[in-house]
């Protein structure tokens, strides 16, 4: 059984930065694609970013491209989301997800974390 635990969320001012981490317990190897999703209050959960098992391919939704960077460390089973130039519209609960095989942009993932709150406000 795989468990994903997110951390690193919090309150930050507009223009600030946060780095989210997703620690996987159990065997998350390079065979698993990893992704971040977010859910704002009153809205559906949506795709933010994904990274292939090897880390060689990364994907971003248009609204975060150039501001967010996804990375992974397969030696420690950890995925990161570096978020810069944060905006109030980035406020949401951020979820980490894992999927055996290729990443997808839908919510079709095998494992999910419990989420971490990110609030961007002055």
C-alpha positions in Angstrom: 0.0 0.0 0.0 1.3 3.4 -0.9 0.7 6.5 1.2 1.3 10.1 0.1 1.8 12.9 2.6 2.0 16.5 1.5 3.7 19.3 3.5 4.9 22.8 3.0 1.6 24.6 2.6 0.8 27.8 4.5 -0.1 31.5 4.3 2.0 33.6 1.9 1.7 37.1 0.5 1.1 37.7 -3.2 4.4 37.5 -5.0 5.8 35.1 -2.4 7.1 31.5 -2.7 6.3 28.2 -1.2 7.7 24.7 -1.8 5.4 21.8 -1.4 6.7 18.3 -0.7 5.0 14.9 -1.2 6.6 12.1 0.6 5.6 8.6 -0.5 5.7 5.6 1.8 5.8 2.3 0.1 7.3 1.6 -3.2 7.0 4.6 -5.6 9.5 3.8 -8.1 10.4 5.4 -11.4 7.5 3.4 -12.8 5.0 5.9 -11.3 4.1 9.2 -12.8 3.4 11.9 -10.2 1.2 14.9 -10.2 -0.2 17.9 -8.3 -3.8 18.9 -8.3 -5.5 21.7 -6.5 -9.0 22.5 -5.3 -10.2 26.0 -4.6 -13.2 26.7 -2.3 -16.4 25.8 -4.1 -14.6 24.5 -7.2 -13.6 21.2 -8.7 -10.2 19.7 -8.2 -8.0 20.5 -11.2 -4.7 19.5 -12.7 -1.7 21.7 -11.9 1.5 19.8 -12.8 2.9 16.4 -13.5 6.2 14.7 -13.9 7.1 11.4 -15.6 8.6 8.5 -13.7 12.1 9.3 -14.8 11.7 13.0 -14.2 12.6 13.8 -17.8 9.2 15.1 -18.7 7.2 17.7 -16.9 3.8 19.3 -17.6 2.0 22.4 -16.4 -1.4 23.9 -16.7 -1.2 27.2 -18.5 -1.9 29.4 -15.4 1.2 28.2 -13.5 3.7 27.8 -16.4 6.8 29.8 -15.7 5.9 30.2 -12.0 5.8 26.6 -10.7 8.4 23.9 -11.1 7.8 20.2 -10.4 10.7 17.9 -9.6 11.2 14.5 -8.0 13.8 12.5 -6.1 13.3 8.8 -6.7 16.0 8.0 -4.1 13.9 9.5 -1.4 10.5 8.9 -2.9 9.7 12.6 -2.8 8.1 15.0 -5.3 8.3 18.7 -5.0 6.4 21.7 -6.3 8.2 25.0 -6.2 5.7 27.8 -6.4 7.0 31.3 -7.1 5.2 34.6 -7.8 2.2 33.3 -6.1 -1.2 35.0 -6.7 -4.4 35.0 -4.7 -5.9 32.8 -7.4 -3.4 30.1 -6.4 -5.2 29.7 -3.1 -6.4 26.1 -2.8 -5.8 22.8 -1.2 -3.0 21.1 -3.1 -3.0 17.3 -3.6 -0.3 15.0 -4.6 -1.1 12.0 -6.7 0.6 8.9 -8.0 -0.2 6.7 -11.0 1.5 3.6 -12.3 2.7 4.3 -15.8 2.3 7.5 -17.8 0.9 10.7 -16.2 -2.5 11.9 -17.3 -4.1 15.3 -16.9 -7.3 13.9 -15.6 -7.9 12.7 -12.0 -7.3 9.1 -13.0 -4.6 8.4 -10.4 -4.1 5.4 -8.2 -3.1 7.1 -4.9 -3.8 10.5 -3.4 -2.5 12.5 -0.5 -4.7 14.2 2.1 -3.9 17.7 0.8 -2.1 20.8 2.1 -3.6 24.2 2.2 -2.0 27.1 0.4 -3.4 30.6 1.0 -2.1 33.6 -0.9 -3.3 36.8 0.8 -2.0 40.1 2.0 
